[in-house]
Amino acid sequence: MCFFGISMLLLLPGAGNLRNKNEGSLNLKIMTYNIRYASDQPGLHSWNNRREGILESFSGIDIAGLQEVLPVQMEYLNSNLPDWGVIFRSREKDPDKGEGVPLLYRKDKFLLLGSGIFWLSDTPETPGSNTWDAACNRIATWGLFTDKSNNQEFFVCNTHLDHVSQYAREKSIQLILSHIRNLAADRPIILMGDFNIEEDNVVYQMIVQNELRDTYRDLHQERDSTDLTFHGWRDETGLTRIDYIFVSHHFGTGDSEVIRKKINGEYPSDHLPVVSVVEIIDP
């Protein structure tokens, strides 16, 4: 596991869909995936029965943001993804207990220039802090990268907002957006994660009003029953889309899909991964 210091994040204007590919430009295949914590649940939904399906989801991906990741799950992924670098720390005061929201990246493609983790609270530098009555401690993980092929720098943040308190979600996104401004400067930005909100929520509006675009909605402009990203191992239709990849104006969107792949007849998690392909069109 890797843990780097605590720090902050920017927001930039939006751009349209991917246009003509620029020779030598930065192209990224990004995934956000709530992999569900490793509980003691027996049978098909136990971690041992799901973990190979989670591992398969990394095929062809460049940058991944995961949610609900316990240290035991991170250890498995580290052992089976030797070509990947990791930024990880749990959200609790004890770094070896509780869930985290790691960022994973291809070490052969990207150089990590800086990284950090901050708590979604009034005291973001204090491990385990929770000041907004969220049901759980919450964090954001960020990384500043450069592409080894063209030296293009870009900024990525991954988070998981509270599932109960709307007040905590609103305060959390305000903090995240403020941190982005301070950390990313004028670099291209990717913000992703499980936001526990649908599109009509004020939190979604706060993000897009800060000029970060929803890559999935770039290409799927009409709401549809297949939009859902959380199914809870119950329904496979509906409009419960709570997992997102947002980008700044620097990026065009070439593709964005909710991946509906089952392993041995079951999904590897109670969420579905969202995968987007983006390209720098405005460095």
N, C-alpha and C positions, 0 to 999 in steps of 0.2 A: 504494500500500500504506500501511496505517496501523499504527504500532507505538506502544503505550502502555506505561507502566512495569510493573515486576514487583511482584506482590502475592499475595493469598490468598483463601479461600472458607468455609457452615453446613449443617446438617442439621436437618430438622424432621419432625414426626409425619405419618403418612399419612392419606389420605382416600379415600373411595369414588369411584365413577364419577360422571360429570357429572349433576347434578340439574337442576331447573328453571332455565332461563337467567335470570340476574339482569340487569335493565335497567342499562346503563351499566357492567357488569362487564368485566373484561379477558378477551378471548378471543384465543388464540394458535394458529397453525398452525406447528408446529415440524418441522424435518427434520434428521436426522443422516445423513451420506452419506460413506462412504469412496470417493473418486472415482478411486482408483489413480493413482499418480505417473505423470508423463509420461515414459515410457521411450522407447528407440529401437526398440521392437518394431514391425515393419512390419505393414501390412495393417489388418484391421478393428479391431484392438485398439490401434492407434497413437492418440496424443492427438488428432491432427488429425481422425481419423475418429470420435472419441468425444465431442469437446467440445460439439457442438451438442446432443447428448442430455443431457449434464450440465446445460447451460444451461436446457433445457426443464424440468428437474426443479424449478426455482425458481418456476414458475407457481403463484400462490396462496399461497406460503409467506411467513411473517412473520419467522421467525428460523431460520437454518441454521447447523449446525456441520459442517464438512468435515474430512476426514482425508487424509493423504498428498498434500498440496498443495504443489507446487513453485512458486517465484516465477513461472516462465513461465505456469503455470496460473492463478495469482492475477492476473497481468496481463491475461490473456484475460477472466477473469470480471469484473474491474474495468471493463474497456473495454465490456463488453456488459451490465452491470448498473448503469447510471448512477444509479438510484434507491436503491441499496443502500450502506450504510456497511460498513466492514470493520475488524476487529481481526486483524492478522496479523504474524507474525515467524517465521522458520524456527527449527528446534530446534538448529541448529549455532551455534558461536561466531560465525561469519560470518553475519550475518542475511540475506545475499543468496544463500546456498547451502543446499540441503537442504530437507526437508519441513517443513510447518507444519500446524497445526490451527486454521484461522481460524474466527472467528464473523462471520457476515454478518447484517445487519438492515435492515429497511425504514426509511429515513430520514424518510419522510413520516409514519410511525406512532410512532416511538420516538426518544427523546432519550438519547444515551449520557452517563451521569453519571460513569463511571469504568471503567477497564479495565486489564488486565495480562496478563502471561505469566510462568509460573514453570516451572523445570526439575524433573523428577521425580527428585530426588537428595537427598543430605544437605545440599547447598548450592543450594537452589532459586533463589537470586538470581544464581547464576553461569552465564552463557550457555555452553552446550555441556557442562555438567557431567553426569557419569554415574558414580554411586558404588555402584550395586547390581548390577553385572554384567549390565545389560540389553544386548540385542544392538544396540540403537540408543539414541542420546540421545532422551529423551522429554520432552514438555512438556504443560502445560494452559493454555488461553486462557480468560479470563473477562471478562464485561462486566456492569456494573450499568446498568439501563435504567429509564426512566419512560415510561409510555404517555401520549402527548400528549393523548389525548381525556379521560382521567380522572385523570392524575397518579399512577397506580398504579405503584409501583416493584417491580422484580423482578430476580433475579440469575440469570445463565446461565454455565455452565462447559462447555467442550468439551475432550475429550482423546482420546488414542490410546495404550493401554497396550502394553507390550512383548509381542511375539509368541512369545518363546522362554522367558524366565525367569519362573517362577511367583513366585519370591522378589521379583523386581522389581515384578511386578504387585501383590503384597500390600503392599509398602512404598509403592508409588505411590498406591494407593487410600487408605492411611492418611494420607498427606500431603495428598492432595486433600480428603478429608473434614475434616481439621484446618483447612486453608485456607478451606474453605467456611464453617466456623463463625466464623472471624475476619472474613471479608469480608461475608458476607450478613446477619449479625445476625439479625433476625426477619423478613426479607423472604422472599417466595416464591422457590423455588429450582428451577432446571432443570439437571440434570447429564446430559450426553449424550456419545456418541462410540463409537469402536470399542474395546471393552474386551478383545478377544481371549480371552474366557472364555464358557463356557456356564453355564446356570443352576445346575448342581450344583457349581460352583467356589466356593471359600470367598470369593473376591473379590465375587461376586454377593451372597453372604450378608452380607458386611460392609456392603455398600451398603444393602440392605433393612433390616438390623438397625439402621441409623442413620436409619431412618424416611424413606427415599426410596423411592417406588413405581415399579415397572416399568409404564409406561403401556400397553405392548402386552399384558402379561399381565393388566392390569385387565379387558380386554375379551375376551381369548382365553385362557381359563383352562385349557384342555386342550392339551397339546403336540400338534403336528401337523406333518406333513411340509412344509407350506407356511410354517412358521415361519422357515426359514433366511434368513439375510441375507448369507452368504458362499457363493458358488457356484464361484468360480475359473474361470468360463467352461467348467465341466465338467458339473456336475450341477445340476438345477433342483429336486431334492427332497432331503430330509434334515433334520437337526435342528441344523445348524451356525448357531445364532443367537448372534452375537457383537457386534451393534450394538444399542444401547439408548438409550432416553430415559427418565430417571428424574425424578420430581417430588416436591416436598414436599407436606405435608398441605393446603396452601392451595389446591391445584388439584384439580378433578375432570376425568376423562378422557371426552371426548365421542366420540373416534374414534382409532384407532391401527391402521395397516396397514403391511405390507411391500409396497412398490410394485414390481410385476413388469412394468414396461413396457419393451419392446424398441424400438430405433430401427433401421430397416432390417434387421430380423431378428436383431439382436444387442443385448445389454445394454451400456449406456455404461460400465460398470465391472464389476470382478469381485465387487463387493458390490452389494447392493440397498439403496436408501434406505428408512429408516423414517420415517414421517410420523405425528405425533400432533396431535390437536386438544384443547386443554385450556382450562379456564376457571377463573378465581379464584372459589372458593366460600367461602373463609375468609381475608379480607384480613389 
